Amino acid sequence: MDDQGRKDSYDVIMTSLFDSNVKLSESDQKLIEILRDTYTYWLDKPILTDIQIRDYLIVTHHCSKQQAYNNISKIKMLLGSVPKAAKEFYRYKANYILDKATAAAEAGNDKMSKAFTKIADCIIKNNKLDADDGEAIPYSDIVPKDWSMSIDPTVVGIKPIPDIVKKAKKLLDSYIHDLEDFQYVEDGDDRTQIPQ
């Protein structure tokens, strides 16, 4: 399928995800039902990994492993990445609990404040909210280096050998002289005899 066909297919799927009046082929309708079901299941359990969702698709919808991964990629493209959305939700939840801890501390209830702080800390650690998400790489800003060729070894920190060209020519001449003693045998000739 070419890129235009893929875009058209995704447009149809995207439209039909939210509009049940769109006429679809039987296979597209089945795909929509699988995507809706899987996305809903993933929203209920946002911490599940791609592998766990793959296994859910294989067991529940009898997909092949490759088809399960294709469906996961369609879900992410069409509906967004559930784990990323879940991480934002848990950040909000941790901040909300920390606000309650602050309010309890301000009210003089240190015991409640410590309890809320421990709960928030567990949410942060269990959902890896303290881990760096990493920055998107700006590929468009990457400029390849301008390399130029050189026969000067000093540019890479190697001390030049004096008269290297003369030494190379002398070696080449000696090897060529040695080659003159050989005779070449044409294809099809008997190669078991060494030429004299």
Backbone torsions as a table, in degrees:
resi	resn	phi	psi	omega
1	MET	NA	130.4	179.7
2	ASP	-76.7	172.8	-176.5
3	ASP	-62.1	-39.2	-179.4
4	GLN	-65.5	-42.3	178.1
5	GLY	-62.8	-39.1	179.0
6	ARG	-65.4	-42.8	178.8
7	LYS	-61.9	-44.2	179.3
8	ASP	-61.1	-43.1	-179.7
9	SER	-62.4	-44.5	178.7
10	TYR	-65.2	-36.7	177.6
11	ASP	-61.7	-44.5	-180.0
12	VAL	-63.5	-45.3	-179.8
13	ILE	-63.2	-44.5	-179.1
14	MET	-60.9	-44.6	-179.8
15	THR	-63.5	-44.1	-174.9
16	SER	-75.0	-16.6	176.2
17	LEU	-61.8	-32.4	-175.3
18	PHE	-113.7	-1.9	-179.6
19	ASP	-135.7	106.6	-176.8
20	SER	-77.4	-3.6	178.7
21	ASN	-83.8	-8.9	179.7
22	VAL	-70.0	131.5	-179.8
23	LYS	-81.5	125.1	-178.6
24	LEU	-127.8	158.4	172.7
25	SER	-70.6	165.4	-178.0
26	GLU	-61.4	-40.5	-179.4
27	SER	-68.4	-39.7	177.5
28	ASP	-65.9	-38.6	178.9
29	GLN	-63.6	-40.9	178.7
30	LYS	-65.1	-41.1	178.7
31	LEU	-61.5	-43.6	179.2
32	ILE	-59.6	-44.3	-179.9
33	GLU	-62.9	-40.0	178.3
34	ILE	-64.7	-45.1	-179.1
35	LEU	-64.3	-43.6	178.7
36	ARG	-61.3	-47.3	-178.0
37	ASP	-62.6	-46.2	-176.7
38	THR	-66.4	-41.4	179.4
39	TYR	-63.4	-42.8	178.9
40	THR	-62.9	-43.6	178.6
41	TYR	-61.1	-42.5	-178.0
42	TRP	-68.2	-35.8	177.1
43	LEU	-64.4	-36.0	178.0
44	ASP	-69.1	-28.4	-178.5
45	LYS	-131.7	70.6	-171.1
46	PRO	-67.8	-13.5	-178.1
47	ILE	-84.1	-9.3	-180.0
48	LEU	-61.1	141.4	179.9
49	THR	-84.3	170.4	176.1
50	ASP	-57.8	-38.2	-178.6
51	ILE	-66.3	-39.6	178.6
52	GLN	-67.7	-37.2	176.9
53	ILE	-69.4	-38.1	174.9
54	ARG	-57.0	-47.1	-179.9
55	ASP	-63.3	-38.2	177.0
56	TYR	-60.9	-44.7	179.3
57	LEU	-63.2	-41.9	-178.9
58	ILE	-64.2	-45.2	-176.6
59	VAL	-75.6	-47.0	-173.3
60	THR	-78.1	-42.7	-173.5
61	HIS	-110.6	6.4	176.0
62	HIS	55.4	41.1	177.2
63	CYS	-85.0	154.6	169.4
64	SER	-74.1	166.4	-179.9
65	LYS	-60.6	-44.2	-179.8
66	GLN	-63.8	-42.4	179.4
67	GLN	-65.1	-36.7	178.3
68	ALA	-62.0	-44.9	178.0
69	TYR	-65.1	-37.8	176.5
70	ASN	-61.6	-42.1	179.6
71	ASN	-65.4	-39.5	177.5
72	ILE	-62.2	-42.5	179.8
73	SER	-66.0	-36.2	176.7
74	LYS	-65.6	-41.7	178.8
75	ILE	-59.9	-46.4	-178.5
76	LYS	-64.7	-39.5	-178.5
77	MET	-71.3	-43.1	-173.8
78	LEU	-84.7	-35.6	-172.6
79	LEU	-117.8	-7.6	-179.4
80	GLY	96.7	162.1	-178.3
81	SER	-83.0	116.4	-178.5
82	VAL	-60.9	-46.8	-178.9
83	PRO	-58.8	-36.0	178.0
84	LYS	-65.4	-43.2	178.2
85	ALA	-64.1	-38.9	-180.0
86	ALA	-64.2	-39.5	-179.5
87	LYS	-62.5	-41.0	177.7
88	GLU	-64.1	-39.5	178.8
89	PHE	-61.8	-46.2	-178.7
90	TYR	-69.0	-29.9	173.4
91	ARG	-63.3	-45.2	178.7
92	TYR	-60.1	-44.7	-178.1
93	LYS	-63.4	-44.4	179.3
94	ALA	-62.3	-43.0	178.8
95	ASN	-64.7	-37.5	178.7
96	TYR	-63.2	-44.5	179.7
97	ILE	-67.2	-38.2	176.9
98	LEU	-64.9	-34.6	174.7
99	ASP	-62.7	-39.2	177.8
100	LYS	-66.4	-38.0	177.8
101	ALA	-62.8	-41.4	178.5
102	THR	-63.2	-44.4	179.5
103	ALA	-62.5	-40.1	179.2
104	ALA	-65.8	-40.6	179.1
105	ALA	-64.8	-41.7	178.7
106	GLU	-64.9	-30.5	178.7
107	ALA	-81.0	-2.8	178.4
108	GLY	86.5	10.0	-179.7
109	ASN	-97.8	81.7	-176.5
110	ASP	-64.3	-36.6	-179.5
111	LYS	-61.5	-46.5	178.7
112	MET	-66.6	-39.2	179.6
113	SER	-61.6	-44.4	179.1
114	LYS	-65.2	-38.8	179.5
115	ALA	-63.6	-46.2	178.8
116	PHE	-62.6	-39.6	-179.7
117	THR	-64.2	-40.9	178.4
118	LYS	-65.5	-39.5	178.2
119	ILE	-62.6	-46.9	179.6
120	ALA	-62.1	-40.4	179.5
121	ASP	-62.3	-41.1	177.6
122	CYS	-63.7	-42.2	178.9
123	ILE	-62.3	-42.3	-179.6
124	ILE	-63.4	-46.5	-177.6
125	LYS	-70.8	-43.7	-178.0
126	ASN	-64.6	-30.9	-178.4
127	ASN	-103.6	9.3	176.4
128	LYS	53.8	40.9	-179.9
129	LEU	-73.8	-20.7	179.4
130	ASP	-83.7	-8.3	178.5
131	ALA	-79.9	143.4	-179.6
132	ASP	-71.2	129.6	178.2
133	ASP	-73.0	-18.1	-176.8
134	GLY	81.4	152.7	-179.8
135	GLU	-98.1	148.0	176.4
136	ALA	-67.2	136.9	-179.4
137	ILE	-78.0	124.8	179.0
138	PRO	-80.2	80.7	-175.7
139	TYR	-58.6	-32.0	-178.7
140	SER	-68.4	-19.9	179.8
141	ASP	-88.3	-8.0	-178.1
142	ILE	-76.5	124.7	179.8
143	VAL	-116.9	124.9	179.7
144	PRO	-66.0	147.9	179.0
145	LYS	-69.3	149.8	177.9
146	ASP	-90.7	99.7	-177.8
147	TRP	-90.9	143.2	174.2
148	SER	-131.6	145.6	-177.3
149	MET	-80.7	148.6	177.6
150	SER	-151.2	146.1	174.9
151	ILE	-102.0	6.5	179.0
152	ASP	-86.6	111.8	-177.0
153	PRO	-70.0	-16.8	-177.6
154	THR	-68.0	-20.4	-179.5
155	VAL	-67.3	-20.8	176.7
156	VAL	-110.7	13.4	174.7
157	GLY	83.9	20.0	178.8
158	ILE	-101.0	132.7	178.5
159	LYS	-73.7	127.5	-178.2
160	PRO	-68.4	146.4	176.6
161	ILE	-87.8	127.6	-179.3
162	PRO	-63.5	139.6	176.7
163	ASP	56.4	37.4	-178.5
164	ILE	-63.5	-34.9	-179.1
165	VAL	-66.5	-41.2	178.7
166	LYS	-64.3	-42.2	179.6
167	LYS	-64.1	-40.9	179.5
168	ALA	-64.7	-41.2	-179.7
169	LYS	-65.5	-40.1	179.3
170	LYS	-62.8	-44.7	178.0
171	LEU	-62.7	-43.8	179.8
172	LEU	-60.7	-44.2	179.4
173	ASP	-61.9	-40.0	-178.3
174	SER	-67.7	-38.5	179.2
175	TYR	-69.1	-39.5	178.8
176	ILE	-64.6	-40.4	178.2
177	HIS	-60.6	-43.6	178.6
178	ASP	-63.2	-34.8	-178.7
179	LEU	-69.9	-24.0	-178.7
180	GLU	-66.3	-21.1	179.7
181	ASP	-78.2	-12.2	-178.1
182	PHE	-89.7	151.3	173.7
183	GLN	-118.4	138.4	-179.2
184	TYR	-92.1	141.1	179.8
185	VAL	-105.7	128.2	179.9
186	GLU	-70.2	156.6	176.6
187	ASP	-59.9	142.8	177.6
188	GLY	92.8	-17.3	177.3
189	ASP	-77.5	161.9	177.4
190	ASP	-73.4	115.6	-176.9
191	ARG	-94.9	5.2	179.9
192	THR	-77.3	-21.0	-179.1
193	GLN	-93.4	131.7	176.8
194	ILE	-84.9	129.2	-179.2
195	PRO	-64.3	142.5	179.1
196	GLN	-92.9	NA	NA
